[in-house]
Amino acid sequence: MADTLNRWSGIGNLGRDPEIRTFGDGGKIANLSLGCSDTWKKDGQDQKRTFWAKVVLKGNKANAAEHMQKGDRLLIEGRLEERKWQDQSGQDRYSTEIVVDGFSGRIQFLSSRSEGGQGGNQSQPREQPRQQGGYGQQSNGWGAPDVDDEIPF
C-alpha cells in the first residue's frame, strides 16, 4: 500500500488559449493556465482570490487541448510536479505544475464560452460524441447502450 499521495484536482476557467506543441515523433504537450477562485466574507465584504494553476497535458491527454479556448470551464485532476529550469542569467528557477497524462489524470469540459456559458457556474458537462457500441447498439459514450425511452404514441 502506498504511504503517500500526489493528487491535485480543481475546477476553473482557462485564462488563455492552450499552447500546444507537437514533436517530431508525433508526441504532444499542451500548457494551460487554469484560474481557480476562492470566495469568502471578511468584515461583511465579499473577498475573492484566484489561484492560477499551470497545467501540462501530455501524450493523448494533450489532444483534448485542440478543443479548448480561453474561458472554458474545466475540471482537471493530475499530479503535482516541480520542474527546474534556468532563466536568461543562468539562475536556477523552479515551477510547480499539475501534470495530466496516461492514467494519472482526468480532464472534463464543464462549459464553454462558445456555447454561451461565459465560463460561469454551469456544471453541465459537454455531451460526449456518440460512438458505435458492440453488436450494433448505439453507445452513449459512457459504456452503456443508448436506450430510447420514448413512448411510441
Secondary structure, 3 states (H helix, E strand, C coil): CCCCCCCEEEEEEECCCCEEEECCCCCEEEEEEEEEEEEEEECCEEEEEEEEEEEEEEHHHHHHHHHCCCCCEEEEEEEEEEEEEECCCCCEEEEEEEEECCCCCEEEEEECHHHCCCCCCCCCCCCCCCEECHHHCEECCCCCECCCCCCCC
